[in-house]
Each structure stands twice: as structure tokens, then as C-alpha cells.
Amino acid sequence: MKVKLIVDGGKMQPGPAVSQQLGPMGINLGKVISGVNDATKGFAGVKVPVEIDVNPKTKEFTINVFSPPVAELIKKELGLEKGSGQSNKVKVGNIAFERIVSIAETKLPGLLAKDLRAAIKLIVGTCVSLGVLIDNKEAKEIERSIESGIYDNEIENKITEVSSEKKSNLEAFFAVRKAQQEKEAKALEEAKAAEEAAKAAAAPGAQPVVETGKKTAGAKPEAVKETAKVEVKKEEPKKAEGKKK
């Protein structure tokens, strides 16, 4: 019997996926988990495909660890928890092409790629979907550069190490890009908030806003002062006094 799992490298925890399948067979779950964590500790921080081959009769098992998914390796390289939700607009990282070569070498045996160059193209394609830049450029642009031979030296010589100077340049470039993205996102949020406020003000039954030095939402219009009523008493005309004799 084979049980296939995706576990966090070196940190597998007990769960229903394992206990429901192995528990009824009397397999020592603690021993299985310990064995998996030991076999995957080299992939700390990465989700790893694992296959546990169990012999129900002898209660023995073997653990087979497979290479992590390409996306997981890219995220580990950049220290990311997740990719971009808007990969065409928002970028989450900037990776060196040399590290793309390294990942491609790692994954080549399990990829449907005829050679390293083809494997690299697949890795670059994953960068597109994750929203990751490569050498300060859009991943799609890197695909064209590979086709035109710009990266032939790195590919043919399997260059995987990145100079400290290049690392610094990539980090500085992305810091500027990230700050710009955050600025644009903030401006978009403010514009949206203003639009919603305008709609609310224009809605039927909305109370007008009165300016009294400061704008106060929903303020009631100032009461119109009533004109003071002044009571005027009319004097009765005096009767003419008779002439004195």
C-alpha cells in the first residue's frame, strides 16, 4: 500500500491523512512521522511530496522523498510565503537567472524537458505565474532573451552562483519597485474610498454636509433663525379737551 502526502520539510505533524490509512494496519505512526521528518529535513521551509510504501503483513515501510514543486523552490529562494495574486501587475520578488539554472538542474529528472535549456524555460514560466522578476526584468522578457542566446553562457556552463554585487543590485532594484507598488496601491485605495463616499452622499435620503469651519459628515443644516417679532402698541387718539371758559 502506498500513501502519498505533501508535507512541510522536516515538520510533518500527526493528522487524519496518515492515521486513517495507516492506523488500522497497526503501523507505528510516531515512527513513520519521525522517519519522514528525518528524510525531509534538508527541505526545511518547503512543501515536499512524500510517498510511504507500507507492507501490511510485516508492518514495515519505506519512505520516498521527491523533489519539491518548482513554485516551492522559487519561493524558498526568495523567502516568500506565497506568490502574487496579481502576477501581471504586482511583483513579489526578484531572482537571479543563475538561481533559475540551479532550480532547473534540481528538477530536470522529474520534468518533461529534453534538456537543461528546456527545463529552464519551464522554471521561467512558473516565475511568470508567481509574479517574480528575473534579473530585474519581466519573466516573459527573459523567455525571449533565452531564445535569442543572451543566456547561453550561463546555461551551457551551468552557472548557478550569484555574485554579491549582483545580489545587492537585484535587492536594491526590487526595493524601489516594491515601494512604487505600495504607493500605487495606496492611491488606488484612496480613490476607491473617495468614490464610495461620493456615491453615499448622492444616495436618496442622504443628509447634506454643512461646512462650519470643518466638514462634518451627516451634519444637519443649520436652523434658520426666526425673525424676532416686535409687538407695537398702538396708542388711542386722545379726545380733544373742551375749551376752558
C-alpha positions in Angstrom: 0.0 0.0 0.0 1.3 3.5 -0.9 0.3 6.7 0.9 1.1 9.9 -0.9 1.5 13.1 1.0 2.7 16.7 0.8 4.5 17.7 4.0 6.4 20.6 5.3 10.1 19.7 5.1 11.2 18.3 8.5 8.0 19.3 10.2 5.4 16.6 9.5 2.7 16.5 12.1 0.1 13.8 13.0 -3.1 14.1 11.0 -6.1 12.3 9.6 -4.5 11.8 6.2 -2.0 9.4 7.8 -3.8 8.0 10.8 -6.9 6.9 8.9 -4.8 5.0 6.4 -2.0 3.6 8.5 -3.7 3.3 11.9 -6.0 0.4 11.1 -3.0 -1.6 9.9 -1.2 -1.3 13.2 1.6 0.8 11.8 3.6 2.9 14.4 2.6 6.4 13.3 5.2 8.0 15.6 7.9 6.1 13.8 6.5 7.0 10.4 6.4 10.7 11.2 9.9 10.6 12.7 11.2 8.9 9.6 9.5 11.4 7.2 10.9 14.4 9.1 14.4 12.9 9.1 14.2 12.3 5.3 12.9 15.8 4.5 14.9 17.9 7.0 17.0 19.1 4.1 13.9 20.8 2.6 13.1 22.9 5.7 10.6 25.6 4.8 9.4 23.9 1.7 6.5 21.6 1.0 7.7 18.2 -0.2 6.0 15.3 -1.9 6.4 12.1 0.0 5.4 8.5 -0.7 5.1 6.0 2.1 5.2 2.4 0.9 3.7 0.1 3.5 3.7 -3.7 3.8 0.5 -4.5 5.9 1.8 -8.0 6.7 5.2 -7.2 8.0 4.3 -3.7 9.2 7.4 -2.4 7.5 7.5 0.7 5.4 9.9 2.7 3.2 9.8 6.5 2.7 10.4 8.0 -0.8 11.0 11.7 -1.0 10.5 13.6 -4.2 11.8 16.9 -5.4 9.6 19.8 -4.2 7.4 21.6 -6.7 9.1 24.3 -8.8 7.0 27.0 -7.2 8.1 25.9 -3.7 11.8 26.1 -4.7 11.4 29.6 -6.1 9.5 30.8 -3.0 12.2 29.3 -0.8 14.9 31.0 -2.8 13.2 34.4 -2.3 11.9 33.7 1.2 8.3 34.1 0.1 5.2 32.5 1.7 3.1 32.9 -1.4 3.0 34.2 -4.9 1.3 37.3 -6.2 -2.4 37.4 -6.5 -2.0 39.8 -9.5 1.1 38.5 -11.2 0.7 40.8 -14.2 0.8 43.9 -12.0 2.2 43.1 -8.6 5.6 41.5 -8.3 6.7 39.7 -5.1 10.4 39.1 -5.8 13.5 39.4 -8.0 15.5 36.3 -8.6 18.9 35.9 -10.4 19.0 33.9 -13.6 21.8 31.8 -12.1 19.4 30.5 -9.4 16.9 29.6 -12.1 19.6 27.4 -13.6 20.1 25.8 -10.2 16.4 25.0 -9.7 16.2 23.7 -13.3 19.1 21.3 -12.6 17.4 20.1 -9.4 14.1 19.5 -11.1 15.3 18.2 -14.5 15.0 14.5 -13.7 11.3 14.9 -12.9 10.3 17.4 -15.6 9.0 16.8 -19.1 12.0 18.6 -20.5 14.5 17.1 -23.0 17.5 19.2 -21.7 18.5 21.9 -19.2 17.5 24.7 -21.6 14.0 23.4 -21.9 13.8 22.9 -18.1 14.9 26.5 -17.5 12.1 27.7 -19.7 9.6 25.8 -17.6 11.0 27.4 -14.4 10.8 30.8 -16.0 7.2 30.1 -16.9 6.5 29.4 -13.2 8.1 32.8 -12.3 5.5 34.4 -14.7 2.6 32.9 -12.7 4.1 33.7 -9.3 4.8 37.3 -10.2 8.6 37.0 -9.8 11.1 39.2 -11.8 14.3 37.7 -13.1 17.4 39.9 -13.4 15.2 43.0 -12.9 13.1 42.1 -15.8 9.7 40.5 -16.5 9.9 36.8 -16.7 8.3 36.8 -20.2 11.1 39.1 -21.4 13.7 36.6 -20.0 12.0 33.9 -22.1 12.8 35.9 -25.3 16.3 36.5 -24.1 16.9 32.8 -23.7 15.6 32.3 -27.3 18.0 35.0 -28.6 21.0 33.4 -26.9 21.7 36.1 -24.3 22.0 33.5 -21.5 23.9 30.8 -23.5 27.0 31.2 -21.3 25.0 30.6 -18.0 23.1 27.7 -19.5 26.0 25.9 -21.3 28.4 26.3 -18.3 25.6 25.6 -15.7 26.5 28.7 -13.8 24.4 28.7 -10.5 26.3 31.0 -8.2 25.4 34.7 -7.9 28.0 37.4 -7.2 27.4 39.5 -4.1 27.4 42.6 -6.3 24.6 41.2 -8.4 22.6 40.2 -5.3 22.8 43.7 -4.0 21.7 45.2 -7.3 18.7 42.9 -7.5 17.7 43.7 -4.0 18.1 47.5 -4.5 16.1 47.4 -7.7 13.2 45.4 -6.1 13.1 47.7 -3.1 12.3 50.6 -5.4 9.8 48.5 -7.4 8.1 47.4 -4.2 7.9 51.0 -2.8 6.3 52.1 -6.1 3.8 49.3 -6.0 2.8 50.2 -2.4 2.4 53.8 -3.4 0.2 52.9 -6.3 -1.9 50.6 -4.2 -2.4 53.3 -1.6 -3.5 55.8 -4.2 -5.9 53.2 -5.6 -7.4 52.6 -2.2 -7.9 56.3 -1.5 -9.5 56.8 -4.9 -11.9 54.0 -4.2 -12.8 55.3 -0.8 -13.5 58.8 -2.3 -15.7 57.2 -5.0 -17.7 55.2 -2.4 -18.1 58.4 -0.3 -19.4 60.3 -3.3 -21.9 57.6 -4.1 -23.1 57.5 -0.5 -23.6 61.3 -0.5 -25.6 61.1 -3.7 -27.8 58.3 -2.5 -31.5 59.1 -1.8 -32.2 60.2 1.7 -28.6 61.2 2.3 -28.2 64.2 4.6 -26.2 67.1 3.2 -22.9 68.1 4.6 -22.7 71.6 6.0 -19.4 73.4 6.2 -18.9 75.1 9.6 -15.2 75.5 9.5 -14.8 71.8 9.4 -16.6 69.3 7.3 -18.8 67.0 9.3 -20.4 64.0 7.6 -24.1 63.9 8.0 -24.4 67.3 9.8 -27.9 68.7 9.9 -28.4 72.0 8.1 -28.2 75.0 10.5 -31.6 76.0 11.7 -33.0 79.2 10.1 -33.2 81.9 12.6 -36.7 83.2 13.1 -37.2 87.0 12.8 -37.9 88.4 16.2 -41.4 89.6 16.5 -41.8 93.0 18.0 -45.1 93.9 19.5 -46.0 97.5 18.8 -48.8 99.0 20.9 -51.0 101.5 19.1 -51.9 104.4 21.2 -55.6 105.5 21.2 -56.0 109.0 19.9 -56.7 111.5 22.7 -60.1 113.2 22.9 -60.0 116.8 22.4 -60.4 118.7 25.7 -63.1 121.2 25.9 -62.2 124.9 25.8 -61.9 126.5 29.1 -64.4 129.1 29.9 
